[in-house]
Amino acid sequence: MNPKDQTRLSKFLSLVLRHQPEQVGITLDRAGWVEIEALLAALNQHGCQLDREGLDALVRASDKQRFALSVDGLRIRASQGHSVSVDLQYEPQPPPELLYHGTPARFVDAIRRQGLLKLQRHHVHLSAEEATAVRVGQRRGTAVVLTIRTGEMRRSGHTFYRSANGVWLVDHVPPQFIEFPYPTTKDE
């Protein structure tokens, strides 16, 4: 499979496993899993030609580790980022003192007022590495990297989770825990 097709297929699989399983006629269980055989059959019925070998290659090639396979290798799910109702059953974990969030510059003023909101997702996503946050923020415009004082947040009662692919998850980041890269404007 060429890289362009692989990217297209990975994005479509993310859409199906995170947001719209009904688009191909599958149902996720409450933890977000679906039987691989059922997924492949549904994808193929909807014109997306993929076999088990191709799926395994797609999962291995995902630099962001978007997908997780069950221990027995019979089920698959998205690692995080769902808008459909799922319980990924992650255990609370203490985060490092600082984590990062990449966002397009046009959202910074709203974040100063409201903090980081999960919006349609189940959690706000945070990165352990600043470089990862830059890449995430650049997907939709000029990136701004926010430093989040997660150790302080945890000590004040916020609960953190870590996904299977290393992304840190939290319900909300209030603005008082965010370090912005440039000063606020006069009217803030």
Buried (B, 14 or more C-beta within 10 A) or exposed (E): EEEEEBEEBBEBBBBBBBBEBEEBEBEBEEEBBBBBEBBBBBBEEEEBEBEEEBBBBBBEEBEBBBBBBEEEEEBBBBBBBBEBEBEBEBEEEEBEEBBBBBBBEEBBEEBBEEBBEBEEBBBBBBBBEEEBBBBBBEEEEEBBBBBBBBBEBBEEEBEBBBBBBBBBBBBBBEEEBBEBEEEEEEEE
